Amino acid sequence: MSKAYWINMFTAIHDEQRLASYARLAGPAMEAAGGRFLARGVPGAAFEHGSTLRTSLIEYPSVEAAVAAYESPAYQEALAVLGDAAERDIRIIEALD
């Protein structure tokens, strides 16, 4: 089974305070589900249609583990706090062997 990467790219942020509340819950929920943050923050460079808003890259043992993290009660609680405070594009991709 190959590792997987959860790529979270913000496309709009409407409420920084709610985003911060989400992050306080989401980070520990993702790590508890086996995730390891490899990168997070504002991109150093963005090209073509690239967003200059926050991006995070989280490694998981597998696609299934990443999906389970997203669906976990702890992460769903974080999402409820975030609500409509931000718009994101989330992708989970399998690592190359």
Contacts in CASP RR format, 6 or more apart in sequence:
PFRMAT RR
TARGET T0000
AUTHOR 0000-0000-0000
METHOD contacts of the structure
MODEL  1
MSKAYWINMFTAIHDEQRLASYARLAGPAMEAAGGRFLARGVPGAAFEHG
STLRTSLIEYPSVEAAVAAYESPAYQEALAVLGDAAERDIRIIEALD
1 61 0 8 1.000
1 62 0 8 1.000
1 64 0 8 1.000
2 62 0 8 1.000
2 63 0 8 1.000
2 94 0 8 1.000
2 95 0 8 1.000
2 96 0 8 1.000
2 97 0 8 1.000
3 59 0 8 1.000
3 60 0 8 1.000
3 61 0 8 1.000
3 62 0 8 1.000
3 94 0 8 1.000
3 95 0 8 1.000
4 59 0 8 1.000
4 60 0 8 1.000
4 61 0 8 1.000
4 62 0 8 1.000
4 63 0 8 1.000
4 65 0 8 1.000
4 66 0 8 1.000
4 92 0 8 1.000
4 93 0 8 1.000
4 94 0 8 1.000
4 95 0 8 1.000
5 38 0 8 1.000
5 57 0 8 1.000
5 58 0 8 1.000
5 59 0 8 1.000
5 60 0 8 1.000
5 66 0 8 1.000
5 92 0 8 1.000
5 93 0 8 1.000
5 95 0 8 1.000
6 30 0 8 1.000
6 35 0 8 1.000
6 56 0 8 1.000
6 57 0 8 1.000
6 58 0 8 1.000
6 60 0 8 1.000
6 66 0 8 1.000
6 69 0 8 1.000
6 70 0 8 1.000
6 90 0 8 1.000
6 91 0 8 1.000
6 92 0 8 1.000
7 55 0 8 1.000
7 56 0 8 1.000
7 57 0 8 1.000
7 90 0 8 1.000
7 91 0 8 1.000
7 92 0 8 1.000
7 93 0 8 1.000
8 55 0 8 1.000
8 56 0 8 1.000
8 57 0 8 1.000
8 58 0 8 1.000
8 88 0 8 1.000
8 89 0 8 1.000
8 90 0 8 1.000
9 51 0 8 1.000
9 53 0 8 1.000
9 54 0 8 1.000
9 55 0 8 1.000
9 88 0 8 1.000
9 89 0 8 1.000
9 90 0 8 1.000
10 51 0 8 1.000
10 53 0 8 1.000
10 54 0 8 1.000
10 55 0 8 1.000
10 86 0 8 1.000
10 87 0 8 1.000
10 88 0 8 1.000
11 51 0 8 1.000
11 53 0 8 1.000
11 87 0 8 1.000
11 88 0 8 1.000
11 89 0 8 1.000
12 53 0 8 1.000
12 86 0 8 1.000
12 87 0 8 1.000
13 19 0 8 1.000
13 53 0 8 1.000
13 54 0 8 1.000
13 85 0 8 1.000
13 86 0 8 1.000
14 84 0 8 1.000
14 85 0 8 1.000
14 86 0 8 1.000
14 87 0 8 1.000
15 85 0 8 1.000
15 86 0 8 1.000
18 81 0 8 1.000
18 82 0 8 1.000
18 83 0 8 1.000
18 85 0 8 1.000
18 86 0 8 1.000
19 82 0 8 1.000
19 85 0 8 1.000
19 86 0 8 1.000
21 81 0 8 1.000
21 82 0 8 1.000
22 78 0 8 1.000
22 79 0 8 1.000
22 81 0 8 1.000
22 82 0 8 1.000
22 83 0 8 1.000
22 85 0 8 1.000
22 86 0 8 1.000
25 74 0 8 1.000
25 77 0 8 1.000
25 78 0 8 1.000
25 81 0 8 1.000
26 75 0 8 1.000
26 78 0 8 1.000
26 79 0 8 1.000
26 82 0 8 1.000
27 37 0 8 1.000
27 78 0 8 1.000
28 74 0 8 1.000
29 69 0 8 1.000
29 72 0 8 1.000
29 74 0 8 1.000
29 75 0 8 1.000
29 77 0 8 1.000
29 78 0 8 1.000
30 37 0 8 1.000
30 58 0 8 1.000
30 69 0 8 1.000
30 75 0 8 1.000
31 37 0 8 1.000
32 72 0 8 1.000
32 74 0 8 1.000
33 60 0 8 1.000
33 65 0 8 1.000
33 68 0 8 1.000
33 69 0 8 1.000
33 72 0 8 1.000
33 74 0 8 1.000
33 75 0 8 1.000
34 60 0 8 1.000
34 61 0 8 1.000
34 65 0 8 1.000
34 69 0 8 1.000
35 58 0 8 1.000
35 59 0 8 1.000
35 60 0 8 1.000
35 65 0 8 1.000
35 66 0 8 1.000
35 69 0 8 1.000
36 58 0 8 1.000
36 59 0 8 1.000
36 60 0 8 1.000
37 56 0 8 1.000
37 57 0 8 1.000
37 58 0 8 1.000
38 57 0 8 1.000
38 58 0 8 1.000
38 59 0 8 1.000
39 55 0 8 1.000
39 56 0 8 1.000
39 57 0 8 1.000
40 54 0 8 1.000
40 55 0 8 1.000
40 56 0 8 1.000
40 57 0 8 1.000
41 54 0 8 1.000
41 55 0 8 1.000
41 56 0 8 1.000
42 52 0 8 1.000
42 53 0 8 1.000
42 54 0 8 1.000
42 55 0 8 1.000
43 50 0 8 1.000
43 51 0 8 1.000
43 52 0 8 1.000
43 55 0 8 1.000
46 52 0 8 1.000
58 66 0 8 1.000
60 66 0 8 1.000
60 69 0 8 1.000
60 92 0 8 1.000
63 92 0 8 1.000
63 93 0 8 1.000
63 94 0 8 1.000
66 92 0 8 1.000
67 92 0 8 1.000
69 75 0 8 1.000
70 90 0 8 1.000
70 92 0 8 1.000
END
